[in-house]
Amino acid sequence: MTVQEPLPAGTILLSDSQAFSCAGAVFRVDPATGAVRLLSVAGDLRGATGIAVEAGGDVLVTRDRPFPGGGSLVRISARSGKQTEVSADGRFAGPAGVAVEAGGGVLVADLFATGPGAVVRVDPATGGQGVLAPGDAVDNPPQRPAGICVAPDGSVLVVEQAGAAAEHDHAARVVRIDPVSGARATVTEGGELRSPVDVAVDGYGGILVVDADAFDGFGGGVIRVDPVTGAQSVVASGGGFAAPASLAIEADGSLLITDNEALDGIRVLFRVDRVSGEQQVIASGGDFRALSGVAVVPPAPVVPPAPTVPRAP
């Protein structure tokens, strides 16, 4: 599979853990027409989970290995679709979401690393791993970090599922992590959060959470969280949603949501209006089997012109 040109800004990328007889794939979707094409297939994409885009335009995908655990981080060339393993196993036990820091560092939310789960920082050049924020199932439950994003101020936001801690009456939550010290602070917990799976920050600083099981009887939805007070409000629920699985935000603020059980079991990519909550189907069915992550190609960074040196008279 060859892509001669870099991916245009705004292109939607979808990771699928089971496409093509469980071989796994990354799809590219035209944001205007919904046309679906392949970026990369098989290789290290079986069990693909989260997806993110590096500053240079290449694509990062996390991969979970169901047994005996472990996992990997894979880089996909945006031009050729070629796959390169960046980091594997080590602290990975159940890698889920992935995000890229402003300096290029890669953060992986791992559901089971260190036991209760952790955020693992990966050096994008060497593949070296370190734990940014270990979980603490005794003093600071719950853990099981699933979705992750980097806020404009550099802090790290993670959605944590209650997991085994639910036995101790602890609710799912959104946690903010200091990118230097790894210190954790709860932004919000409980409320409508039941099974949060992904998180993003919009252009207004609001935190958006997609929850697969929020809102009794409505099959999940999107929740906005005030970053200061932690107050929750409903963005979208019901409609075509059955078990929304991942979230990204487009340049105009529209939300992109995947759902593998929507519309009577069809795999769907939705666009959701951030104000009205109106849902629109962009792409569905086809070769989709288990959509696990969604990302948007950002605009290319603006490079300032080199200063001109005046000629000597």
SVG drawing of the C-alpha trace seen along z (x, -y; Angstrom):
<svg xmlns="http://www.w3.org/2000/svg" viewBox="-33 -51 63 67">
<polyline fill="none" stroke="black" stroke-width="0.4" points="0.0,0.0 1.7,-3.2 0.8,-6.8 2.9,-9.1 1.8,-12.4 1.7,-13.4 -1.7,-13.0 -3.7,-16.3 -4.5,-18.2 -8.0,-17.2 -7.7,-13.6 -9.4,-11.3 -7.4,-8.2 -9.0,-5.1 -7.3,-2.1 -9.1,1.2 -7.9,4.2 -9.7,6.9 -10.1,5.7 -9.4,8.1 -9.8,11.4 -8.2,10.0 -5.1,8.8 -5.7,5.2 -5.5,2.0 -5.4,-1.8 -7.9,-3.5 -7.8,-7.1 -11.2,-8.8 -11.8,-11.9 -13.5,-14.4 -15.7,-15.9 -16.8,-12.9 -16.4,-10.0 -14.4,-8.0 -12.4,-5.3 -8.9,-4.2 -6.2,-2.0 -3.1,-3.5 -1.6,-0.3 -2.8,3.2 -1.7,6.4 1.9,6.6 2.0,5.2 -1.6,3.9 -3.4,7.0 -4.9,5.9 -4.4,2.2 -5.7,-0.1 -5.0,-3.8 -3.8,-6.1 -2.1,-9.5 -0.2,-11.7 3.4,-13.0 4.4,-16.5 6.2,-15.3 3.0,-13.6 3.8,-10.0 1.2,-7.9 1.6,-6.1 -0.5,-3.1 -0.5,-1.1 -1.0,2.6 -2.3,4.9 -1.2,8.6 -4.0,10.5 -1.7,13.3 0.6,13.4 0.4,9.7 2.7,7.0 2.2,4.9 3.9,2.5 4.0,-1.0 4.2,-1.1 5.1,-4.0 3.4,-4.1 4.9,-6.3 2.3,-8.7 3.7,-8.6 4.2,-4.8 2.2,-3.1 5.4,-1.2 5.3,0.0 8.3,-0.3 8.2,1.0 9.1,-1.9 8.9,-0.1 7.7,3.3 6.8,5.2 8.9,3.9 6.3,2.1 3.5,2.6 0.8,4.9 -2.3,3.6 -1.6,0.4 -4.7,-1.5 -4.7,-5.2 -1.7,-7.1 -0.8,-10.8 2.1,-13.0 3.6,-15.7 4.7,-19.1 8.4,-18.0 7.7,-14.8 7.6,-12.4 5.0,-9.7 2.6,-8.8 0.7,-5.5 -2.2,-4.8 -1.7,-1.2 -4.6,0.5 -2.5,3.0 1.1,1.7 2.6,2.0 -0.5,3.9 -3.3,1.2 -2.3,-0.5 0.0,-3.4 1.0,-6.1 4.2,-5.0 6.4,-7.6 8.2,-6.3 11.2,-7.9 10.2,-8.2 13.8,-7.7 15.1,-5.0 11.9,-3.3 13.0,-3.6 10.2,-3.4 9.6,-5.0 6.6,-5.3 5.3,-8.9 2.4,-8.1 2.1,-4.7 -1.3,-3.8 -1.9,-3.3 -4.7,-0.8 -4.5,-1.2 -4.4,-4.9 -5.6,-6.5 -8.1,-4.2 -9.4,-3.7 -6.9,-3.1 -7.1,-1.3 -6.2,-4.3 -7.9,-3.9 -7.9,-7.3 -5.2,-10.0 -4.5,-13.4 -2.2,-16.3 -3.8,-19.7 -2.5,-23.0 -0.6,-23.7 1.3,-20.4 -0.6,-18.6 -1.8,-15.1 -5.4,-14.1 -6.4,-10.5 -9.7,-8.7 -9.6,-5.9 -12.1,-3.1 -13.0,-1.8 -12.0,1.8 -11.5,3.9 -11.7,0.8 -15.4,0.7 -15.7,3.3 -14.6,0.6 -17.2,-1.9 -14.8,-4.1 -16.1,-5.8 -14.5,-6.2 -12.8,-9.6 -10.8,-12.0 -7.3,-12.7 -4.8,-15.4 -1.1,-14.4 1.8,-16.8 4.1,-16.0 7.3,-16.4 6.5,-15.0 3.8,-12.6 1.6,-14.0 -2.0,-13.1 -5.1,-15.2 -8.7,-14.2 -10.7,-16.6 -14.0,-14.9 -15.4,-11.5 -18.6,-9.7 -21.6,-11.6 -22.4,-10.3 -19.1,-8.5 -19.4,-4.8 -17.1,-3.4 -15.0,-6.3 -12.9,-5.2 -11.4,-8.4 -10.7,-12.0 -9.8,-15.2 -9.5,-18.9 -11.4,-21.3 -10.2,-24.7 -12.0,-26.4 -10.2,-24.4 -13.2,-22.2 -12.5,-18.5 -14.6,-16.1 -15.0,-12.5 -16.6,-9.7 -18.2,-7.0 -19.4,-3.7 -22.0,-3.2 -23.1,-6.6 -26.7,-7.7 -28.9,-4.8 -30.8,-3.4 -29.1,-5.6 -26.0,-3.5 -23.2,-5.9 -22.4,-9.4 -20.2,-12.4 -19.7,-14.4 -18.1,-17.9 -16.1,-18.5 -15.3,-22.0 -11.5,-21.9 -11.6,-24.1 -14.7,-22.9 -15.0,-19.4 -18.7,-20.1 -20.2,-17.7 -22.7,-18.5 -24.1,-16.4 -23.0,-17.0 -24.6,-14.1 -26.4,-10.8 -28.8,-8.4 -29.4,-8.7 -27.2,-6.3 -24.9,-5.7 -24.7,-2.2 -21.2,-1.8 -19.0,-4.7 -15.3,-3.8 -13.0,-6.6 -12.9,-10.4 -11.0,-13.1 -11.7,-16.8 -11.6,-18.4 -10.1,-21.9 -13.6,-23.5 -14.5,-21.9 -16.6,-19.1 -16.3,-15.8 -15.4,-12.5 -16.8,-9.4 -16.4,-5.7 -19.0,-3.2 -18.8,0.6 -22.4,1.4 -24.3,-1.6 -27.2,-1.3 -28.0,2.3 -24.4,3.5 -22.8,1.5 -19.4,0.0 -19.8,-3.8 -17.7,-6.9 -19.9,-9.8 -19.4,-13.6 -21.1,-15.3 -21.8,-19.0 -20.1,-20.2 -23.0,-22.6 -26.2,-20.9 -25.0,-17.3 -26.4,-16.5 -25.0,-13.3 -23.9,-12.7 -22.7,-9.4 -19.4,-10.0 -18.5,-6.4 -19.9,-3.0 -19.7,0.7 -17.4,1.7 -14.2,3.2 -14.6,1.9 -14.6,4.6 -13.5,3.2 -12.7,-0.5 -10.4,-1.2 -9.0,-4.7 -9.5,-7.9 -7.2,-10.8 -7.1,-13.8 -4.1,-15.0 -3.2,-18.5 -2.2,-21.4 1.5,-21.5 3.5,-23.7 4.2,-27.1 7.9,-27.6 8.9,-31.3 11.1,-32.6 14.8,-32.7 15.9,-36.2 17.6,-38.1 21.1,-39.3 21.6,-42.8 24.5,-43.0 27.4,-45.1 27.5,-48.4"/>
</svg>
